[in-house]
């Protein structure tokens, strides 16, 4: 998950129907409605990433 340069990331593939703009907008709307801070948002996303890695919820 994490190397010396930071998290490994892969760009979204729009040709496969992946819509990062839609996902970002939806996530931001939820976070705004919850009125959470940036540190709470980081905590949430770290937990999501850990759960995905630990439980293999998303497969390639």
SEFIZA-3560 file (N, C-alpha, C; in Angstrom, 3 decimals):
REM SEFIZA-3560
<numar><xx>0.822</xx><yy>-1.184</yy><zz>0.000</zz><atom>N</atom></numar>
<numar><xx>0.000</xx><yy>0.000</yy><zz>0.000</zz><atom>CA</atom></numar>
<numar><xx>0.865</xx><yy>1.247</yy><zz>0.000</zz><atom>C</atom></numar>
<numar><xx>1.855</xx><yy>1.302</yy><zz>0.829</zz><atom>N</atom></numar>
<numar><xx>2.625</xx><yy>2.523</yy><zz>1.009</zz><atom>CA</atom></numar>
<numar><xx>4.083</xx><yy>2.219</yy><zz>0.742</zz><atom>C</atom></numar>
<numar><xx>4.705</xx><yy>3.025</yy><zz>-0.110</zz><atom>N</atom></numar>
<numar><xx>6.141</xx><yy>2.865</yy><zz>-0.324</zz><atom>CA</atom></numar>
<numar><xx>6.834</xx><yy>4.161</yy><zz>0.079</zz><atom>C</atom></numar>
<numar><xx>8.100</xx><yy>4.283</yy><zz>-0.236</zz><atom>N</atom></numar>
<numar><xx>8.857</xx><yy>5.464</yy><zz>0.191</zz><atom>CA</atom></numar>
<numar><xx>8.347</xx><yy>6.761</yy><zz>-0.421</zz><atom>C</atom></numar>
<numar><xx>7.668</xx><yy>6.675</yy><zz>-1.542</zz><atom>N</atom></numar>
<numar><xx>7.180</xx><yy>7.881</yy><zz>-2.221</zz><atom>CA</atom></numar>
<numar><xx>5.738</xx><yy>8.213</yy><zz>-1.874</zz><atom>C</atom></numar>
<numar><xx>5.075</xx><yy>7.416</yy><zz>-1.066</zz><atom>N</atom></numar>
<numar><xx>3.680</xx><yy>7.645</yy><zz>-0.708</zz><atom>CA</atom></numar>
<numar><xx>2.819</xx><yy>6.499</yy><zz>-1.189</zz><atom>C</atom></numar>
<numar><xx>1.522</xx><yy>6.699</yy><zz>-1.155</zz><atom>N</atom></numar>
<numar><xx>0.587</xx><yy>5.675</yy><zz>-1.601</zz><atom>CA</atom></numar>
<numar><xx>0.753</xx><yy>5.422</yy><zz>-3.089</zz><atom>C</atom></numar>
<numar><xx>0.605</xx><yy>4.161</yy><zz>-3.485</zz><atom>N</atom></numar>
<numar><xx>0.607</xx><yy>3.818</yy><zz>-4.900</zz><atom>CA</atom></numar>
<numar><xx>-0.761</xx><yy>4.193</yy><zz>-5.453</zz><atom>C</atom></numar>
<numar><xx>-0.777</xx><yy>4.933</yy><zz>-6.526</zz><atom>N</atom></numar>
<numar><xx>-2.039</xx><yy>5.352</yy><zz>-7.131</zz><atom>CA</atom></numar>
<numar><xx>-2.059</xx><yy>5.001</yy><zz>-8.604</zz><atom>C</atom></numar>
<numar><xx>-3.243</xx><yy>4.776</yy><zz>-9.114</zz><atom>N</atom></numar>
<numar><xx>-3.456</xx><yy>4.479</yy><zz>-10.526</zz><atom>CA</atom></numar>
<numar><xx>-4.589</xx><yy>5.383</yy><zz>-11.000</zz><atom>C</atom></numar>
<numar><xx>-4.410</xx><yy>6.073</yy><zz>-12.133</zz><atom>N</atom></numar>
<numar><xx>-5.483</xx><yy>6.944</yy><zz>-12.620</zz><atom>CA</atom></numar>
<numar><xx>-6.736</xx><yy>6.148</yy><zz>-12.979</zz><atom>C</atom></numar>
<numar><xx>-7.876</xx><yy>6.791</yy><zz>-12.860</zz><atom>N</atom></numar>
<numar><xx>-9.137</xx><yy>6.170</yy><zz>-13.244</zz><atom>CA</atom></numar>
<numar><xx>-9.171</xx><yy>6.038</yy><zz>-14.761</zz><atom>C</atom></numar>
<numar><xx>-9.808</xx><yy>4.982</yy><zz>-15.244</zz><atom>N</atom></numar>
<numar><xx>-9.892</xx><yy>4.715</yy><zz>-16.674</zz><atom>CA</atom></numar>
<numar><xx>-11.292</xx><yy>5.053</yy><zz>-17.170</zz><atom>C</atom></numar>
<numar><xx>-11.420</xx><yy>6.184</yy><zz>-17.832</zz><atom>N</atom></numar>
<numar><xx>-12.725</xx><yy>6.645</yy><zz>-18.314</zz><atom>CA</atom></numar>
<numar><xx>-13.268</xx><yy>5.725</yy><zz>-19.397</zz><atom>C</atom></numar>
<numar><xx>-12.387</xx><yy>5.023</yy><zz>-20.105</zz><atom>N</atom></numar>
<numar><xx>-12.827</xx><yy>4.096</yy><zz>-21.149</zz><atom>CA</atom></numar>
<numar><xx>-13.538</xx><yy>2.874</yy><zz>-20.583</zz><atom>C</atom></numar>
<numar><xx>-13.327</xx><yy>2.591</yy><zz>-19.303</zz><atom>N</atom></numar>
<numar><xx>-13.993</xx><yy>1.468</yy><zz>-18.638</zz><atom>CA</atom></numar>
<numar><xx>-15.210</xx><yy>1.921</yy><zz>-17.840</zz><atom>C</atom></numar>
<numar><xx>-15.642</xx><yy>3.142</yy><zz>-18.059</zz><atom>N</atom></numar>
<numar><xx>-16.817</xx><yy>3.655</yy><zz>-17.363</zz><atom>CA</atom></numar>
<numar><xx>-16.533</xx><yy>4.206</yy><zz>-15.982</zz><atom>C</atom></numar>
<numar><xx>-15.273</xx><yy>4.363</yy><zz>-15.628</zz><atom>N</atom></numar>
<numar><xx>-14.918</xx><yy>4.918</yy><zz>-14.323</zz><atom>CA</atom></numar>
<numar><xx>-15.031</xx><yy>6.437</yy><zz>-14.385</zz><atom>C</atom></numar>
<numar><xx>-15.844</xx><yy>6.999</yy><zz>-13.510</zz><atom>N</atom></numar>
<numar><xx>-16.125</xx><yy>8.436</yy><zz>-13.538</zz><atom>CA</atom></numar>
<numar><xx>-15.653</xx><yy>9.080</yy><zz>-12.237</zz><atom>C</atom></numar>
<numar><xx>-14.402</xx><yy>9.495</yy><zz>-12.231</zz><atom>N</atom></numar>
<numar><xx>-13.828</xx><yy>10.066</yy><zz>-11.014</zz><atom>CA</atom></numar>
<numar><xx>-14.472</xx><yy>11.391</yy><zz>-10.637</zz><atom>C</atom></numar>
<numar><xx>-14.903</xx><yy>12.174</yy><zz>-11.605</zz><atom>N</atom></numar>
<numar><xx>-15.548</xx><yy>13.465</yy><zz>-11.297</zz><atom>CA</atom></numar>
<numar><xx>-16.872</xx><yy>13.239</yy><zz>-10.577</zz><atom>C</atom></numar>
<numar><xx>-17.657</xx><yy>12.265</yy><zz>-11.044</zz><atom>N</atom></numar>
<numar><xx>-18.922</xx><yy>11.942</yy><zz>-10.383</zz><atom>CA</atom></numar>
<numar><xx>-18.675</xx><yy>11.434</yy><zz>-8.966</zz><atom>C</atom></numar>
<numar><xx>-17.720</xx><yy>10.527</yy><zz>-8.815</zz><atom>N</atom></numar>
<numar><xx>-17.411</xx><yy>9.961</yy><zz>-7.498</zz><atom>CA</atom></numar>
<numar><xx>-16.936</xx><yy>11.046</yy><zz>-6.536</zz><atom>C</atom></numar>
<numar><xx>-16.057</xx><yy>11.914</yy><zz>-7.019</zz><atom>N</atom></numar>
<numar><xx>-15.540</xx><yy>12.997</yy><zz>-6.176</zz><atom>CA</atom></numar>
<numar><xx>-16.669</xx><yy>13.912</yy><zz>-5.719</zz><atom>C</atom></numar>
<numar><xx>-17.559</xx><yy>14.272</yy><zz>-6.641</zz><atom>N</atom></numar>
<numar><xx>-18.677</xx><yy>15.162</yy><zz>-6.309</zz><atom>CA</atom></numar>
<numar><xx>-19.589</xx><yy>14.518</yy><zz>-5.270</zz><atom>C</atom></numar>
<numar><xx>-19.892</xx><yy>13.229</yy><zz>-5.455</zz><atom>N</atom></numar>
<numar><xx>-20.771</xx><yy>12.527</yy><zz>-4.519</zz><atom>CA</atom></numar>
<numar><xx>-20.133</xx><yy>12.434</yy><zz>-3.132</zz><atom>C</atom></numar>
<numar><xx>-18.846</xx><yy>12.106</yy><zz>-3.087</zz><atom>N</atom></numar>
<numar><xx>-18.144</xx><yy>11.997</yy><zz>-1.805</zz><atom>CA</atom></numar>
<numar><xx>-18.100</xx><yy>13.343</yy><zz>-1.097</zz><atom>C</atom></numar>
<numar><xx>-17.791</xx><yy>14.401</yy><zz>-1.840</zz><atom>N</atom></numar>
<numar><xx>-17.732</xx><yy>15.735</yy><zz>-1.232</zz><atom>CA</atom></numar>
<numar><xx>-19.087</xx><yy>16.182</yy><zz>-0.705</zz><atom>C</atom></numar>
<numar><xx>-20.157</xx><yy>15.838</yy><zz>-1.414</zz><atom>N</atom></numar>
<numar><xx>-21.501</xx><yy>16.195</yy><zz>-0.937</zz><atom>CA</atom></numar>
<numar><xx>-21.806</xx><yy>15.503</yy><zz>0.389</zz><atom>C</atom></numar>
<numar><xx>-21.439</xx><yy>14.234</yy><zz>0.503</zz><atom>N</atom></numar>
<numar><xx>-21.655</xx><yy>13.505</yy><zz>1.751</zz><atom>CA</atom></numar>
<numar><xx>-20.847</xx><yy>14.131</yy><zz>2.886</zz><atom>C</atom></numar>
<numar><xx>-19.575</xx><yy>14.424</yy><zz>2.625</zz><atom>N</atom></numar>
<numar><xx>-18.718</xx><yy>15.004</yy><zz>3.663</zz><atom>CA</atom></numar>
<numar><xx>-19.225</xx><yy>16.379</yy><zz>4.092</zz><atom>C</atom></numar>
<numar><xx>-19.676</xx><yy>17.181</yy><zz>3.131</zz><atom>N</atom></numar>
<numar><xx>-20.221</xx><yy>18.505</yy><zz>3.478</zz><atom>CA</atom></numar>
<numar><xx>-21.470</xx><yy>18.371</yy><zz>4.331</zz><atom>C</atom></numar>
<numar><xx>-22.329</xx><yy>17.400</yy><zz>4.008</zz><atom>N</atom></numar>
<numar><xx>-23.561</xx><yy>17.229</yy><zz>4.783</zz><atom>CA</atom></numar>
<numar><xx>-23.258</xx><yy>16.777</yy><zz>6.213</zz><atom>C</atom></numar>
<numar><xx>-22.137</xx><yy>16.086</yy><zz>6.403</zz><atom>N</atom></numar>
<numar><xx>-21.732</xx><yy>15.625</yy><zz>7.726</zz><atom>CA</atom></numar>
<numar><xx>-20.941</xx><yy>16.687</yy><zz>8.492</zz><atom>C</atom></numar>
<numar><xx>-20.509</xx><yy>17.728</yy><zz>7.781</zz><atom>N</atom></numar>
<numar><xx>-19.759</xx><yy>18.846</yy><zz>8.381</zz><atom>CA</atom></numar>
<numar><xx>-18.547</xx><yy>18.361</yy><zz>9.171</zz><atom>C</atom></numar>
<numar><xx>-17.764</xx><yy>17.487</yy><zz>8.535</zz><atom>N</atom></numar>
<numar><xx>-16.582</xx><yy>16.950</yy><zz>9.200</zz><atom>CA</atom></numar>
<numar><xx>-15.333</xx><yy>17.715</yy><zz>8.787</zz><atom>C</atom></numar>
<numar><xx>-14.331</xx><yy>17.652</yy><zz>9.629</zz><atom>N</atom></numar>
<numar><xx>-13.067</xx><yy>18.336</yy><zz>9.378</zz><atom>CA</atom></numar>
<numar><xx>-12.189</xx><yy>17.519</yy><zz>8.433</zz><atom>C</atom></numar>
<numar><xx>-11.124</xx><yy>18.144</yy><zz>7.979</zz><atom>N</atom></numar>
<numar><xx>-10.175</xx><yy>17.462</yy><zz>7.112</zz><atom>CA</atom></numar>
<numar><xx>-9.526</xx><yy>16.282</yy><zz>7.843</zz><atom>C</atom></numar>
<numar><xx>-9.184</xx><yy>16.449</yy><zz>9.103</zz><atom>N</atom></numar>
<numar><xx>-8.557</xx><yy>15.354</yy><zz>9.838</zz><atom>CA</atom></numar>
<numar><xx>-9.525</xx><yy>14.181</yy><zz>10.013</zz><atom>C</atom></numar>
<numar><xx>-10.804</xx><yy>14.453</yy><zz>10.178</zz><atom>N</atom></numar>
<numar><xx>-11.789</xx><yy>13.378</yy><zz>10.272</zz><atom>CA</atom></numar>
<numar><xx>-11.975</xx><yy>12.697</yy><zz>8.913</zz><atom>C</atom></numar>
<numar><xx>-11.879</xx><yy>13.467</yy><zz>7.847</zz><atom>N</atom></numar>
<numar><xx>-11.968</xx><yy>12.902</yy><zz>6.497</zz><atom>CA</atom></numar>
<numar><xx>-10.782</xx><yy>11.983</yy><zz>6.233</zz><atom>C</atom></numar>
<numar><xx>-9.578</xx><yy>12.396</yy><zz>6.623</zz><atom>N</atom></numar>
<numar><xx>-8.396</xx><yy>11.540</yy><zz>6.482</zz><atom>CA</atom></numar>
<numar><xx>-8.564</xx><yy>10.248</yy><zz>7.266</zz><atom>C</atom></numar>
<numar><xx>-9.073</xx><yy>10.367</yy><zz>8.481</zz><atom>N</atom></numar>
<numar><xx>-9.307</xx><yy>9.188</yy><zz>9.321</zz><atom>CA</atom></numar>
<numar><xx>-10.261</xx><yy>8.223</yy><zz>8.626</zz><atom>C</atom></numar>
<numar><xx>-11.330</xx><yy>8.756</yy><zz>8.054</zz><atom>N</atom></numar>
<numar><xx>-12.311</xx><yy>7.936</yy><zz>7.347</zz><atom>CA</atom></numar>
<numar><xx>-11.677</xx><yy>7.213</yy><zz>6.165</zz><atom>C</atom></numar>
<numar><xx>-10.949</xx><yy>7.959</yy><zz>5.327</zz><atom>N</atom></numar>
<numar><xx>-10.356</xx><yy>7.362</yy><zz>4.134</zz><atom>CA</atom></numar>
<numar><xx>-9.240</xx><yy>6.376</yy><zz>4.473</zz><atom>C</atom></numar>
<numar><xx>-8.465</xx><yy>6.648</yy><zz>5.507</zz><atom>N</atom></numar>
<numar><xx>-7.458</xx><yy>5.674</yy><zz>5.946</zz><atom>CA</atom></numar>
<numar><xx>-8.126</xx><yy>4.373</yy><zz>6.373</zz><atom>C</atom></numar>
<numar><xx>-9.252</xx><yy>4.476</yy><zz>7.080</zz><atom>N</atom></numar>
<numar><xx>-9.993</xx><yy>3.293</yy><zz>7.484</zz><atom>CA</atom></numar>
<numar><xx>-10.559</xx><yy>2.530</yy><zz>6.297</zz><atom>C</atom></numar>
<numar><xx>-11.054</xx><yy>3.256</yy><zz>5.301</zz><atom>N</atom></numar>
<numar><xx>-11.583</xx><yy>2.608</yy><zz>4.104</zz><atom>CA</atom></numar>
<numar><xx>-10.475</xx><yy>1.878</yy><zz>3.365</zz><atom>C</atom></numar>
<numar><xx>-9.335</xx><yy>2.518</yy><zz>3.187</zz><atom>N</atom></numar>
<numar><xx>-8.205</xx><yy>1.893</yy><zz>2.485</zz><atom>CA</atom></numar>
<numar><xx>-7.740</xx><yy>0.652</yy><zz>3.238</zz><atom>C</atom></numar>
<numar><xx>-7.632</xx><yy>0.756</yy><zz>4.545</zz><atom>N</atom></numar>
<numar><xx>-7.195</xx><yy>-0.389</yy><zz>5.346</zz><atom>CA</atom></numar>
<numar><xx>-8.184</xx><yy>-1.538</yy><zz>5.221</zz><atom>C</atom></numar>
<numar><xx>-9.475</xx><yy>-1.248</yy><zz>5.258</zz><atom>N</atom></numar>
<numar><xx>-10.489</xx><yy>-2.296</yy><zz>5.150</zz><atom>CA</atom></numar>
<numar><xx>-10.446</xx><yy>-2.972</yy><zz>3.777</zz><atom>C</atom></numar>
<numar><xx>-10.255</xx><yy>-2.190</yy><zz>2.737</zz><atom>N</atom></numar>
<numar><xx>-10.162</xx><yy>-2.754</yy><zz>1.397</zz><atom>CA</atom></numar>
<numar><xx>-8.955</xx><yy>-3.684</yy><zz>1.308</zz><atom>C</atom></numar>
<numar><xx>-7.815</xx><yy>-3.241</yy><zz>1.817</zz><atom>N</atom></numar>
<numar><xx>-6.607</xx><yy>-4.048</yy><zz>1.751</zz><atom>CA</atom></numar>
<numar><xx>-6.711</xx><yy>-5.294</yy><zz>2.618</zz><atom>C</atom></numar>
<numar><xx>-7.261</xx><yy>-5.141</yy><zz>3.816</zz><atom>N</atom></numar>
<numar><xx>-7.330</xx><yy>-6.266</yy><zz>4.758</zz><atom>CA</atom></numar>
<numar><xx>-8.349</xx><yy>-7.318</yy><zz>4.328</zz><atom>C</atom></numar>
<numar><xx>-9.437</xx><yy>-6.881</yy><zz>3.745</zz><atom>N</atom></numar>
<numar><xx>-10.531</xx><yy>-7.803</yy><zz>3.424</zz><atom>CA</atom></numar>
<numar><xx>-10.708</xx><yy>-8.051</yy><zz>1.939</zz><atom>C</atom></numar>
<numar><xx>-9.856</xx><yy>-7.435</yy><zz>1.096</zz><atom>N</atom></numar>
<numar><xx>-9.953</xx><yy>-7.606</yy><zz>-0.353</zz><atom>CA</atom></numar>
<numar><xx>-11.360</xx><yy>-7.386</yy><zz>-0.877</zz><atom>C</atom></numar>
<numar><xx>-11.981</xx><yy>-6.284</yy><zz>-0.474</zz><atom>N</atom></numar>
<numar><xx>-13.340</xx><yy>-6.001</yy><zz>-0.904</zz><atom>CA</atom></numar>
<numar><xx>-13.413</xx><yy>-5.635</yy><zz>-2.382</zz><atom>C</atom></numar>
<numar><xx>-12.351</xx><yy>-5.061</yy><zz>-2.892</zz><atom>N</atom></numar>
<numar><xx>-12.324</xx><yy>-4.649</yy><zz>-4.289</zz><atom>CA</atom></numar>
<numar><xx>-11.268</xx><yy>-5.498</yy><zz>-4.988</zz><atom>C</atom></numar>
<numar><xx>-11.640</xx><yy>-6.128</yy><zz>-6.083</zz><atom>N</atom></numar>
<numar><xx>-10.697</xx><yy>-6.942</yy><zz>-6.842</zz><atom>CA</atom></numar>
<numar><xx>-10.476</xx><yy>-6.322</yy><zz>-8.205</zz><atom>C</atom></numar>
<numar><xx>-9.322</xx><yy>-6.626</yy><zz>-8.776</zz><atom>N</atom></numar>
<numar><xx>-9.006</xx><yy>-6.082</yy><zz>-10.090</zz><atom>CA</atom></numar>
<numar><xx>-9.557</xx><yy>-6.967</yy><zz>-11.179</zz><atom>C</atom></numar>
//
